[in-house]
Amino acid sequence: MTPPYLKIILDSIFDIRNFRNEITWQRAGAKNDPNRYGRGHDVILFYTKSDKFTWNKLYTPFEDASIAKNYTHVEEGTGRRYRRGDLTAAKPGGDVDFEWYGIRPYTGRHWAYSRENLDRMYADGRIEFRSTGMPVYKRYLDEQPGVPLQDVWTDIRLTSASKERLGYPTQKPVALLERILQASSNPGDVVLDPFCGCGTTVDAAVRLDRRWVGIDVTYIAIDLIKKRLLHAHGPDVEETFVVEGIPRDLHAAQALFEQSAFEFERWAVSLVGGQPNEKQVGDKGVDGIATFPTDAKKAIGKIVISVKGGKNLGPQFVRDLLGTVETRKAQMGVLVTMGLPTKGMLDAANHSGTYLHPATGHVFPRVQTTSVAHLLRGHKPEMPLTYLPYMVASPALQAATQMTAF
């Protein structure tokens, strides 16, 4: 829903003369809202910067009832459906009062085309004659673009069961953004989404060969979008964009921690391929989870990730993580620290046991520690191939297209 005052603000920003449409998008089916009408739509406000803008007219398919009603003729031999179009007009223009194949238009009507054009259409097989002898034009269904897109959109949904869902309450279907970008931009144009959230606009821009800029205030959104692009377009897509504003060295990591310990934790979790916590709540030592297939069916293993940004490090953090792994019935645990792990921490990790992967026979440490410095240098923990975070896990038999190595 769009608050009325938002349009007033946008009118002042873009100028009311540049307001083009209020589009009603039916985002869901019937809703049972108590004490009011069910809210099943959002409003999209369409503005342009000036009276010069890109506009590519879009169409939707004809409904079956409309086809049955209007395209009632079927051409012999080809099976093409068509409707008959009038070849006359009310207003004359040029030499339009002549006899053609022994027929003149009805009183008050004139030919809509010249004699030469009528002859050409007849030679092309586009004219046939009614039982009265009056010629008509054959308009084939397969040559029509469809129905011009209107300002009420009911044909695009994002259901609760959709594989697109990434947990964002305001997430939009990628088909919705593709429609908007197709109408208002061309390949190679730049698309800006200053509140890019889970990256639907960015994903649509990549699919449609648009350049793009996405901005968001949280690191988890940036990480989610990066993983989403990898999931949807493969590893080569990472060569097509640059992520700014995230730590590249230990000094920047320390600055992020001092600015927001929670954002630091999210960033550190992403370094080992995990999905960070969405909210800053009592995590009980769990700052993120990585998942991996354990067999050729749908069984999924879990790796608990804990992050410590402080300077006071000790083996108790390793023991706490081991306890969390056991409590959560996870297979492994990884402890990420800002500083280098102490000797006591390394000893505790070495005595935490091992995990045997049932499908590959590979043996991994049950709990291990690593530092931000090691991760920034490209040294990853010993872990199975993990699913890309945020994405709906597919059966392990399809894991070749779903997994990434860390």
C-alpha positions in Angstrom: 0.0 0.0 0.0 1.2 3.5 -0.7 0.4 6.3 1.8 -1.3 9.3 0.2 1.2 11.7 1.6 4.0 9.8 -0.2 2.6 10.9 -3.6 2.6 14.5 -2.4 6.3 14.2 -1.5 7.1 12.6 -4.8 5.1 15.4 -6.6 7.4 17.9 -5.0 10.5 16.0 -6.0 9.8 15.0 -9.5 7.2 17.7 -10.4 3.5 16.8 -10.6 3.7 17.3 -14.4 6.0 14.3 -14.6 3.6 11.9 -12.9 2.5 9.4 -15.5 0.6 6.5 -13.8 -0.7 5.0 -10.6 -0.3 1.3 -11.2 -2.3 -1.2 -9.1 -0.4 -4.5 -8.6 -2.3 -7.4 -7.2 0.5 -9.0 -5.2 -1.6 -11.8 -3.5 -4.8 -13.7 -3.5 -7.7 -13.2 -1.0 -6.7 -11.9 2.4 -8.6 -12.3 5.6 -7.8 -9.0 7.4 -9.9 -8.5 10.5 -12.2 -5.5 10.6 -11.4 -4.2 7.2 -11.3 -5.2 3.5 -8.5 -7.6 2.6 -5.3 -5.9 1.5 -4.1 -7.7 -1.6 -2.5 -5.0 -3.7 0.4 -2.5 -3.8 0.5 0.8 -5.6 3.4 1.7 -8.0 3.8 5.4 -8.7 5.3 6.0 -12.2 7.3 9.3 -12.5 9.7 10.5 -15.1 12.5 13.1 -14.9 11.0 15.2 -17.7 8.7 14.9 -20.7 11.6 13.1 -22.5 11.8 9.5 -21.4 12.1 6.0 -22.6 8.8 4.3 -23.2 8.6 0.8 -24.7 5.0 -0.2 -25.1 4.2 -3.6 -23.5 1.4 -6.1 -24.2 -0.3 -8.9 -22.4 -1.7 -12.1 -24.2 -5.3 -12.1 -25.4 -7.6 -14.0 -23.1 -9.1 -17.2 -24.4 -12.6 -15.8 -24.3 -11.5 -12.8 -26.3 -9.9 -15.0 -28.9 -13.0 -17.2 -29.2 -15.2 -14.1 -29.6 -13.1 -12.1 -32.0 -10.9 -14.4 -34.0 -13.7 -16.7 -35.3 -12.2 -17.6 -38.7 -9.6 -20.3 -39.4 -7.7 -20.2 -42.7 -7.8 -23.4 -44.6 -4.4 -25.0 -45.2 -2.5 -23.0 -42.6 -4.9 -23.3 -39.6 -4.2 -19.6 -38.7 -7.0 -17.8 -36.8 -8.0 -14.4 -38.0 -10.7 -11.8 -37.8 -12.2 -9.6 -40.5 -11.2 -6.0 -40.6 -13.1 -3.2 -42.4 -11.5 -1.7 -45.5 -13.6 1.5 -45.4 -13.6 4.7 -43.5 -16.0 7.6 -42.7 -13.7 10.4 -43.7 -12.3 10.5 -47.3 -8.7 11.2 -48.0 -7.4 11.4 -51.6 -8.9 9.3 -54.4 -11.0 6.9 -52.3 -14.3 6.9 -54.2 -13.8 4.3 -56.9 -15.2 0.9 -57.8 -13.0 -2.1 -56.9 -13.9 -5.6 -58.0 -17.3 -4.3 -58.9 -17.9 -3.0 -55.3 -18.3 0.5 -54.0 -18.4 1.4 -50.2 -21.7 1.8 -48.5 -23.4 5.2 -48.5 -21.4 7.6 -46.3 -18.3 5.4 -46.4 -15.2 5.5 -48.5 -12.2 3.2 -49.2 -9.6 3.5 -46.4 -6.8 2.7 -48.9 -5.8 3.6 -52.4 -6.5 1.3 -55.3 -2.8 0.3 -55.4 -2.8 -0.7 -51.8 -6.0 -2.7 -52.2 -4.5 -4.5 -55.2 -1.3 -5.3 -53.2 -3.2 -6.6 -50.2 -5.3 -8.8 -52.4 -2.2 -10.2 -54.2 -0.7 -11.0 -50.7 -3.8 -13.0 -49.8 -4.9 -10.6 -47.1 -8.3 -9.8 -48.6 -11.4 -12.0 -48.8 -15.0 -11.3 -49.8 -18.1 -11.6 -47.7 -21.2 -13.3 -49.2 -22.4 -9.7 -50.1 -19.2 -9.2 -52.2 -17.8 -6.6 -49.8 -14.0 -7.1 -49.4 -12.6 -7.4 -45.8 -9.0 -7.5 -44.5 -7.7 -10.7 -42.8 -6.1 -9.8 -39.4 -4.2 -12.9 -38.2 -4.1 -13.6 -34.5 -0.4 -14.6 -34.6 0.5 -11.2 -35.9 -1.1 -9.2 -33.1 1.2 -8.2 -30.2 -1.6 -8.6 -27.6 -3.5 -6.3 -25.4 -1.7 -3.0 -24.5 -0.7 -3.2 -20.8 -3.1 -1.4 -18.6 -2.6 0.2 -15.1 -4.0 -2.8 -13.2 -1.6 -5.8 -13.0 -3.1 -9.1 -11.9 -0.9 -11.6 -13.7 2.3 -11.5 -11.6 2.4 -13.0 -8.1 5.0 -13.9 -5.4 3.4 -16.6 -3.4 4.6 -17.8 0.0 5.8 -21.1 -1.6 7.8 -19.3 -4.4 11.5 -20.3 -4.7 12.2 -16.6 -5.2 11.4 -15.9 -1.5 14.5 -14.7 0.4 12.8 -13.6 3.7 12.3 -10.0 2.9 8.7 -8.9 3.8 8.6 -6.3 1.0 10.2 -8.6 -1.7 8.8 -8.2 -5.2 8.8 -10.9 -7.9 11.6 -10.5 -10.5 9.0 -10.6 -13.2 7.5 -7.4 -11.9 10.8 -5.6 -12.0 11.5 -7.0 -15.5 8.2 -5.6 -16.7 9.1 -2.1 -15.3 12.6 -2.2 -16.7 11.5 -3.4 -20.1 9.0 -0.5 -20.4 11.3 2.2 -19.1 14.8 1.3 -20.3 16.8 -0.3 -23.1 19.7 -2.7 -23.0 22.9 -0.9 -21.8 21.0 1.7 -19.9 21.8 2.3 -16.2 19.3 1.3 -13.5 19.6 2.7 -10.0 18.0 1.1 -6.9 18.9 3.2 -3.9 17.2 0.8 -1.5 18.1 -2.5 -3.1 17.1 -4.8 -0.2 17.2 -8.4 -1.5 18.3 -7.4 -5.0 15.3 -8.1 -7.2 15.9 -5.0 -9.3 19.5 -5.8 -9.6 18.7 -9.4 -10.7 16.2 -8.1 -13.3 18.8 -5.6 -14.6 21.3 -8.4 -15.1 18.7 -10.6 -16.9 17.8 -7.8 -19.2 21.4 -6.6 -20.0 21.1 -3.3 -18.2 23.9 -1.8 -16.2 23.0 -1.2 -12.6 23.9 0.5 -9.3 22.4 -0.9 -6.0 22.7 0.8 -2.6 21.7 -0.5 0.8 22.5 0.5 4.4 23.1 -3.1 5.7 25.9 -5.5 4.9 23.5 -8.5 4.9 21.6 -7.0 2.0 24.8 -6.6 -0.1 25.9 -10.1 0.8 22.5 -11.5 -0.1 22.5 -9.8 -3.5 25.9 -11.0 -4.3 24.9 -14.6 -3.4 21.6 -14.2 -5.3 23.5 -13.2 -8.5 25.9 -16.1 -8.1 22.9 -18.4 -7.7 21.0 -17.1 -10.6 23.7 -16.3 -13.1 26.7 -18.4 -12.2 30.3 -17.6 -11.0 31.2 -15.5 -14.1 28.7 -12.8 -13.0 31.1 -11.8 -10.2 33.4 -10.3 -12.8 30.7 -7.9 -13.9 30.3 -5.8 -10.7 32.3 -4.2 -7.9 31.2 -4.1 -4.2 32.2 -0.9 -2.4 32.0 -0.1 1.3 33.0 -3.4 2.7 36.3 -4.2 4.6 39.2 -5.1 2.4 41.8 -5.2 5.1 42.1 -5.7 8.9 42.1 -2.0 9.6 38.7 -1.6 7.8 37.4 -4.7 9.6 38.3 -3.1 12.9 36.6 0.1 11.9 33.4 -1.8 11.0 33.4 -3.5 14.3 33.7 -0.2 16.2 30.9 1.2 14.1 28.6 -1.7 14.4 29.5 -5.0 16.1 26.4 -6.6 14.5 27.3 -5.6 11.0 30.8 -6.9 11.7 29.4 -10.2 12.7 27.3 -10.4 9.5 30.3 -9.6 7.4 32.5 -12.1 9.1 29.9 -14.9 8.8 29.7 -14.2 5.0 33.5 -14.7 4.7 33.0 -18.4 5.5 29.9 -18.9 3.3 27.3 -18.7 6.1 24.0 -17.0 6.3 24.1 -14.3 9.0 21.4 -13.7 11.6 18.7 -11.4 10.3 18.1 -9.6 13.6 20.2 -8.5 16.5 18.8 -10.7 19.2 20.2 -13.1 21.8 22.0 -15.5 19.5 23.4 -17.8 22.2 26.7 -17.9 20.4 25.3 -18.5 17.0 26.0 -15.6 14.6 25.3 -17.5 11.4 24.7 -21.0 9.8 26.2 -22.6 6.8 24.5 -25.7 5.2 25.7 -28.5 3.0 24.3 -31.7 1.5 25.2 -34.9 3.4 24.0 -37.4 0.9 22.4 -37.9 -2.5 18.9 -37.3 -1.0 17.7 -34.2 0.8 19.6 -34.5 4.0 21.3 -31.2 5.0 24.1 -30.7 7.4 24.7 -27.6 9.5 27.8 -25.6 10.4 27.4 -23.2 13.3 29.4 -20.0 12.9 30.4 -17.8 15.9 32.2 -14.5 15.7 34.2 -12.7 18.3 35.4 -9.2 17.6 36.9 -8.4 21.0 40.4 -8.6 22.2 39.9 -11.0 25.2 40.2 -14.4 23.6 40.5 -17.7 25.3 39.7 -21.5 25.0 36.3 -21.0 26.7 34.9 -19.6 23.4 35.9 -22.9 21.6 34.3 -25.0 24.4 31.2 -22.8 24.2 30.9 -23.3 20.5 31.4 -27.1 20.8 28.5 -27.1 23.3 26.4 -25.1 20.9 27.2 -27.5 18.0 26.0 -30.4 20.2 22.9 -28.6 21.4 21.9 -27.5 17.9 22.6 -31.0 16.6 24.9 -29.5 14.0 27.8 -31.3 12.3 30.5 -28.7 12.7 31.4 -25.3 14.2 33.6 -22.4 13.1 34.9 -19.7 15.4 36.0 -16.4 13.6 38.0 -13.9 15.7 39.3 -10.5 15.0 42.6 -11.3 16.6 44.7 -14.4 16.1 43.5 -17.4 18.0 45.5 -18.2 21.2 47.4 -21.4 21.7 44.8 -22.5 24.2 42.0 -21.9 21.6 43.9 -24.0 19.0 44.4 -26.8 21.5 40.8 -26.8 22.5 39.8 -26.9 18.8 42.2 -29.8 18.1 40.6 -31.8 20.9 37.0 -31.2 19.8 36.8 -34.3 17.6 36.1 -34.8 13.9 33.2 -35.0 11.6 33.1 -37.8 8.9 31.2 -36.8 5.8 28.9 -39.8 5.0 28.9 -39.3 1.3 32.5 -38.4 0.5 34.3 -40.0 3.5 36.2 -36.7 4.1 37.2 -36.0 7.7 36.8 -32.4 9.0 37.5 -30.9 12.3 34.4 -30.8 14.5 35.3 -27.3 15.7 38.0 -25.0 14.2 39.1 -21.4 14.7 40.2 -18.9 12.1 40.9 -15.2 12.1 39.7 -12.3 10.0 43.3 -11.8 8.8 43.5 -15.4 7.5 40.1 -15.1 5.8 41.1 -11.8 4.1 44.2 -13.5 2.8 42.0 -16.2 1.2 42.5 -19.0 3.7 39.2 -20.7 4.3 38.3 -23.2 7.0 38.1 -26.9 6.2 34.4 -27.3 5.3 32.3 -29.4 2.9 30.9 -27.7 -0.2 28.2 -25.5 1.1 24.9 -24.2 -0.3 24.8 -20.6 -1.3 23.3 -18.7 1.6 19.7 -17.3 1.4 18.7 -19.7 -1.4 16.3 -22.5 -1.2 18.3 -25.6 -1.0 17.8 -28.1 -3.8 18.3 -31.8 -3.6 21.9 -32.8 -3.3 21.8 -34.5 -6.7 21.5 -31.0 -8.1 24.2 -29.6 -5.9 26.6 -29.0 -8.8 24.6 -25.9 -9.7 23.7 -25.0 -6.1 27.0 -25.1 -4.2 30.1 -23.1 -3.8 33.4 -24.1 -2.1 34.7 -22.4 1.0 
